[in-house]
Amino acid sequence: MTVEATVVRPEDIGPAEQARWRSFAEQPSLGNPFLSWSFAQAIGQVRDDARVAVFHEDGRTCGYLAFQVDGDGDGRPIGATICDAQAVLAPAAWSFDARRLIEAAGMRRWSFDHLTVAQPAFHPYLFRRHRSPVVELGAGYDAFLQEVHGHSKDLLAQVGRRRRKLEREVGPVVCEWQSSQADDDLRSLHEWKSDQYRRDGTWDRFAEPWIAGAVEQLARSRDPACTGLLTSVRAGEHLVAVHFGLLGTDRLSWWFPAYNPDFGRYSPGLILLMDLITEATQRGVHRVDLGRGEHGYKLRVTSRSYEVAEGHVVAASSTAYAAEPSRPATDTASTLTKRSQ
């Protein structure tokens, strides 16, 4: 059976198609906010090359792929460089040929770096697997605390000591799940992250107008599948840490954390993360996805992880990369690409 695709801009996906998209995303492996229509739509507002392929088989809509593509037909996931989850949105029972899908979408190649490993059609094209740490909260907050104590015995005591010291020396510590001073706090996040990138000698994402614009767009989103969540921690009148992430129906994606370096000795980032997890549990959030990369602070909070992969798929009829041999995916448990947003 032949798969065909209609390629449109994200904002051209109508209400009926959005509802079908959401129904596909009810699968646990596809429930990440980065796979939502709202995320695709926000990227479409700031990038002219944003597209969605709507796949049809036998007259039925059977899947969606949000992507961006250059003039040569080389495609990447929509929001590439800041998109922490990638997949074809489709029913689990739908069997497809990945190369024919990419061809139907009008690309000669599609490269990815955070692809779910739950779709077998892509397995031949996975070049490297990465662990993505995750905090599981389905068993409740007490179970989470026991788990943390089991693998990081000093974390809870350390965060408690730093919090008390911050309160004594600066003022009462208050965490606000959704900041009531969003404009000011988002500006502070931009400034602190840019300063961090410069100190680390890494690429400043917020210097890219489209990324700053996408974050501003998503900060206003209140779609249950992709709510912009700006969480702040204040000590007295001082903003000491802030995080912008995406909240889905059952999970929170940790994305852009930042802290005021003037208060670095109090570990404000860890205080923020622990407060965010506490609040998430109380609000029925079952998972805090910390994103790809085994950074030290993530491993202190959780020992759990799942896998995402990088690689590329060449269109079925393309000969542009015919000389490139396929390579098996490797488990990079000891050589993970470390990435800090």
C-alpha positions in Angstrom: 0.0 0.0 0.0 1.4 3.4 -1.0 1.9 6.1 1.6 1.3 9.6 0.4 1.9 12.9 2.2 0.4 16.4 2.2 3.0 18.9 3.4 1.7 22.0 5.1 2.9 24.7 7.6 2.1 23.8 11.2 -0.5 26.6 11.5 -2.5 25.0 8.6 -3.3 21.9 10.7 -7.0 22.3 11.4 -9.0 21.4 14.5 -9.9 17.9 13.3 -6.3 17.1 12.5 -5.1 18.6 15.8 -7.5 16.3 17.6 -6.2 13.3 15.7 -2.6 14.4 16.5 -3.5 14.5 20.2 -5.1 11.1 20.0 -1.9 9.6 18.6 0.1 11.4 21.3 -1.8 9.5 24.1 0.8 6.7 23.7 3.3 6.9 26.6 6.2 7.0 24.1 4.7 9.9 22.2 3.3 12.0 25.1 6.3 14.4 25.3 5.3 18.1 24.9 8.0 18.5 22.2 5.9 16.2 20.1 2.7 18.3 20.5 1.1 20.3 17.7 1.5 23.4 19.9 5.3 23.0 19.9 5.3 22.6 16.1 3.0 25.7 15.8 5.2 27.8 18.0 8.3 26.9 15.9 6.3 27.7 12.8 5.7 31.2 14.1 9.4 31.9 14.1 10.8 29.7 11.3 9.9 29.9 7.6 11.1 26.4 7.0 8.8 24.7 9.5 6.6 22.0 7.9 4.3 19.1 8.8 3.9 16.1 6.7 0.4 14.6 7.0 0.7 11.0 5.9 -2.2 9.2 4.2 -2.6 5.5 3.4 -5.7 4.2 1.6 -7.4 7.6 2.0 -6.9 7.7 5.8 -4.7 10.0 7.8 -2.2 7.7 9.6 0.6 9.9 10.9 2.3 13.3 11.2 6.0 14.3 11.1 6.9 17.9 12.0 10.2 18.9 10.4 12.2 21.7 8.9 14.0 21.5 5.6 16.5 23.4 3.6 16.6 24.2 -0.2 18.5 21.0 -0.9 15.9 18.7 0.7 17.9 18.0 3.9 15.5 17.9 6.8 15.8 18.0 10.6 13.2 17.7 13.3 11.2 20.9 13.9 12.9 23.1 16.3 16.2 21.3 15.8 18.9 22.2 18.4 16.2 22.8 21.1 13.8 20.0 20.4 14.2 17.2 23.1 11.9 14.6 21.6 11.4 13.4 18.0 9.1 10.8 16.4 6.5 10.2 13.8 3.1 10.8 15.5 1.1 7.7 14.5 -0.8 4.7 16.0 1.4 2.1 17.5 -0.1 -0.5 15.1 0.8 1.4 12.0 3.7 -0.3 10.2 5.7 2.0 7.8 8.9 2.1 5.8 11.0 5.0 7.2 12.7 5.7 3.9 9.4 5.9 2.0 8.0 8.1 4.6 10.9 10.6 4.3 10.5 10.5 0.5 6.8 11.1 0.7 7.5 14.2 2.9 9.7 15.6 0.1 13.0 15.3 1.9 16.1 13.6 0.5 17.4 13.0 4.1 16.0 13.5 7.6 18.6 13.7 10.4 17.6 13.4 14.1 19.3 13.5 17.5 16.5 12.9 20.1 14.5 10.2 18.3 12.3 7.8 20.4 13.6 4.3 20.1 10.1 2.9 20.4 9.4 3.0 16.6 11.0 -0.1 15.0 10.9 1.3 11.5 13.8 3.6 12.5 16.0 1.0 14.1 18.2 0.4 11.0 19.1 4.1 10.9 20.1 4.7 14.6 23.8 5.5 14.7 24.1 6.3 18.4 21.9 5.9 21.5 21.9 8.3 24.5 20.5 8.0 28.0 18.0 10.6 29.0 17.6 10.8 32.8 14.1 10.9 34.2 12.4 11.3 37.6 9.5 8.9 38.0 6.8 10.1 40.4 4.0 7.6 39.8 4.6 5.9 43.1 4.4 9.2 45.1 6.7 11.6 46.7 7.8 9.4 49.6 8.9 6.7 47.2 10.9 9.3 45.3 12.6 10.5 48.4 13.5 6.9 49.4 14.9 6.3 45.9 17.0 9.5 46.0 18.4 8.6 49.5 19.3 5.2 48.2 21.7 6.4 45.5 22.6 9.9 46.6 22.6 9.8 50.4 23.8 13.4 51.0 21.6 15.2 48.5 18.5 15.8 50.6 20.5 16.9 53.6 22.7 19.2 51.5 19.7 20.9 49.8 18.1 21.4 53.2 21.2 23.0 54.7 21.6 25.3 51.7 18.0 26.3 51.8 18.1 27.2 55.6 21.3 29.1 55.1 19.7 31.1 52.2 16.7 31.9 54.4 18.9 33.0 57.3 21.1 35.2 55.2 18.8 36.5 52.5 15.1 35.9 53.2 12.2 33.5 53.1 12.6 31.0 50.2 9.4 30.7 48.1 8.9 28.6 45.0 6.2 29.7 42.5 5.1 26.9 40.2 4.0 29.4 37.5 5.7 32.8 38.0 3.4 35.8 38.6 6.3 38.0 37.4 6.7 36.2 34.1 8.0 39.0 31.9 10.8 40.0 34.4 11.7 36.4 35.3 11.9 35.4 31.6 14.2 38.3 30.9 16.4 37.2 33.9 16.5 33.7 32.5 17.7 34.9 29.1 20.4 37.0 30.7 21.7 34.3 33.1 21.6 31.6 30.4 23.5 33.8 28.0 26.1 34.6 30.6 26.4 30.8 31.4 26.9 30.0 27.7 29.6 32.6 27.5 31.4 31.4 30.6 31.3 27.8 29.3 32.4 28.8 25.9 29.4 27.2 24.3 26.8 28.4 21.7 24.4 31.0 23.1 21.0 29.7 22.2 19.3 32.9 23.3 21.4 35.0 20.8 19.4 33.2 18.1 16.2 35.3 17.4 14.1 32.3 16.5 14.9 30.5 19.7 14.2 33.5 21.9 11.0 34.0 19.9 9.9 30.3 20.2 10.4 30.5 24.0 8.3 33.6 24.2 5.6 31.9 22.1 5.6 28.8 24.2 5.6 30.8 27.5 2.1 31.9 26.5 0.9 28.4 25.6 -1.8 26.9 27.8 -2.5 23.8 25.8 -2.7 20.9 28.2 -0.4 18.9 25.9 2.2 21.7 25.9 1.9 24.4 28.6 4.7 26.8 29.0 5.8 26.6 32.7 8.0 29.3 34.2 8.9 28.4 37.7 10.8 30.7 40.0 12.5 30.6 43.4 12.9 33.8 45.4 14.7 34.5 48.7 13.1 37.5 50.1 12.8 40.0 47.3 15.6 38.4 45.2 15.0 36.0 42.3 17.7 33.4 42.8 16.7 30.7 40.2 14.2 30.2 37.4 13.3 27.4 35.0 11.3 27.4 31.8 10.0 24.0 30.7 7.1 22.4 28.9 4.3 20.7 30.9 2.3 17.9 29.2 -0.7 15.9 30.3 1.4 13.6 32.5 5.0 14.9 32.4 7.2 17.9 32.7 10.1 18.4 30.4 13.0 20.1 32.1 14.5 22.6 29.5 16.1 25.9 30.4 17.2 26.3 34.0 19.2 29.3 35.2 20.3 30.8 38.5 21.6 34.1 39.7 25.4 33.7 40.1 25.4 36.1 43.0 23.7 33.3 45.0 25.6 30.4 43.6 27.0 29.3 47.0 23.5 28.3 48.1 23.0 25.8 45.2 19.9 27.6 44.0 19.6 25.3 41.0 19.3 22.2 43.1 16.8 24.0 45.4 14.7 24.9 42.4 14.8 21.4 40.9 13.8 19.7 44.2 11.0 22.2 44.8 9.8 21.7 41.2 9.7 17.9 41.7 7.9 18.3 45.0 5.3 20.6 43.4 4.9 18.3 40.4 4.1 15.4 42.6 1.4 17.4 44.4 -0.1 18.3 41.0 -0.3 14.8 39.7 2.7 15.0 37.3 4.0 11.4 37.0 7.4 12.2 35.3 10.0 14.9 35.2 12.0 14.4 32.0 15.5 15.9 32.6 16.6 15.6 29.0 19.5 13.9 27.2 22.9 14.0 28.8 24.1 12.6 32.1 25.1 15.8 33.9 26.2 15.4 37.5 23.2 17.2 39.0 20.8 15.0 37.2 22.4 11.8 38.4 22.2 13.0 41.9 18.5 13.3 41.6 17.7 10.1 39.8 19.2 6.8 38.6 16.5 6.2 36.1 16.7 6.9 32.4 15.4 6.0 29.0 17.0 6.0 25.5 16.9 8.4 22.6 18.9 8.1 19.4 20.6 10.0 16.7 21.1 9.1 13.1 19.5 9.8 9.7 17.2 8.3 7.1 17.8 8.7 3.4 14.7 8.9 1.1 14.0 5.7 -0.7 14.8 7.1 -4.2 17.7 9.2 -3.1 21.2 8.4 -4.4 22.9 11.4 -2.8 24.2 9.3 0.1 24.5 5.9 -1.6 28.2 5.6 -0.9 27.7 6.1 2.8 27.6 2.7 4.6 25.0 2.0 7.2 26.2 1.7 10.8 24.7 -0.1 13.7 23.5 1.9 16.7 26.0 1.9 19.6 25.2 2.1 23.3 27.1 5.1 24.5 26.7 4.5 28.2 30.3 5.4 28.8 30.8 8.0 26.0 27.6 10.0 26.1 27.5 13.3 24.3 27.0 15.8 27.2 24.6 18.6 26.4 23.7 21.5 28.7 20.8 23.8 28.0 
